[in-house]
């Protein structure tokens, strides 16, 4: 039987890398067709061919409208930021082109491509994770799993120190802070390493912060200097700006080794040599560095740890080579930052190790699967519902962030009317209590419920995060044989039909002509949209999305309680049983099951619920013993009280104002008496 080769892919914002495990059990990094271990994550869409890598990056200075780069930042959005050939492309499609190039490099080196592990930032939400998996599928890659980049880096670090075996040399448990500053994203992760055990404690990050932001600051500095000298702004010319940005990247690298560098800016036949010092770079980007420091402090506080509790400060990502990063971390932590593993290779090597671990578990090879890996969810999982105190939409958290994975929460819902045949739930990721500030993953619908269910019949729905942060949902109707795995009807993301059609175009890589034809099919509504409850007539490419990621606002509300579902009417909502909120830091598998309760004991949440137009979704509230939300009858006395109070205070205000005017101008404002 042919051995399946463990393969790991680091799909980066600026550069990507691939690693595999050889027969001796060592991780090796694959060189691309150009003989380099790092492939620029840049795509040139020619008329008849798609080019990925260094040549595409060079073309950005000449044909900017044909080149896509820094695409990873647009994952989760409907389209890539800039049009290509005047057309908008989904970011998954562009990422698929990059992965196809990496696939060809793997085939050239290993002769074949087996299943792969692809890395994502720890702070990626579920939508971005699914988009990454979709991109791999379009490239013709079979996904073994997705793993967080800091976890992968910790695996590479653990391999170096011998922590991946229970009988390894180190016997001491070690707490690691992984500071991962890549080209486009930043992750801060706390991990616990013990022989044969790698456990993530907590994670935080910023998916819109990376070395690219330092490059942009440098490019702006050079563009300003050029504009002062020549009266022309390179930022208004895409080709000139791309050349300036490329010069800024080189200058940044130079300033990591020297204290002074120069940038050459050219536009309209004019040129300038702009001088820059390391001190100037540090001053103009101090706020960017502070953003990483703030996230670092927040993570330690959330985990209840201090720097004295940290054994190693592990640097991951090429941007950690900047002296300002190393010096700031040294001052903040009192630790010497660790460069044990090459920051450019660590994530790819760790991904290959994770692939080896999964394959060994799958085959039952206990010796090769001798270590355990535990991740956490980077965003809280919740459901949108109605707050009974405000009658406004609210995000009710089911699984808080930084809960050990896999994790699941079982919640009990109830039918709102006799013979109800479906329930619709809106699923969110994020920390804010305001649904609009969270990432809307989508809706899940429980359809074809058994006929003849009485009002208030319970339905138990289980939301489950896998170890890779992907979400699945299934439902059970107690007292019946009805059980179903539910599909998420996503608010964003590609449909199955869309992925299959794009897969043909990405696989052929026949140039933009192929993509343009595909776009015409898409715009011609030949790709069905993932079912949307709110807008069945939406674009066939993807459902609408607000483009926002999880908000930074912290919330610590109670766990979701039983609630009922659409369609809403004036009938009373039925409450069945409270479910306790889950707490982080427990066992790897967290299950919260609904307590059995007799239907006869079901009590109405309120007696006469008002009709609330909340589309066709759910209406629920946390448990409020012996309490009712405001109803129309209860509000009449309050309205009268408010009206009388308003009249009294208005009269008092007028009298006070007249008295002040009389004091200032007694001749004009005399007392009426």
Secondary structure, 3 states (H helix, E strand, C coil): CCCCCCEEEECCCCEEEEEEECCCCCEEECCCCCCCCCEECEEEECCCCEEECHHHHHHCCCCHHHEEECHHHHCCCCCCCCCECCECCCHHHHHHHHHHHHHHHHHHHHCCCCCEEEEECCCCCHHHHHHHHHHHHHCCCCEEEEEEHHHHHHHHHHHHHCCCCCCCCCCCCEEEEEEEECCCCEEEEEEEEECCEEEEEEEEEECCCCHHHHHHHHHHHHHHHHHHHHCCCHHHCHHHHHHHHHHHHHHHHHHHHCCEEEEEEEECCEEEEEEEEHHHHHHHCHHHHHHHHHHHHHHHHHHCCCHHHCCEEEEECHHHHCHHHHHHHHHHHCCCCECCCCCCCHHHHHHHHHHHHHHHHHHCCCCCCCCEEECECCCCEEEEEEECCCCEEEEEEEECCCCECCEEEEEEEECCCCCCCCEEEEEEECCCCCHHHCEEEEEEEECCCCCCCCCCCEEEEEEEECCCCCEEEEEECCCCCCEEEECEEECCCCCHHHHHHHHHHHHHCCCHHHHHHHHHHHHCCCCCCCCCCCCCCCCCCCCCCCCCCCCCCCCCCCCCCCEECCCCCCCCCEECCCCCCCCCCCCCCECCCCCCCCHHHCEECCCCCCCCCCCCCCEECCCCCCCCCCCHHHHHHHHHHHHHHHHHHHHHHHHHHHHHHHHHCCCCCCCCC
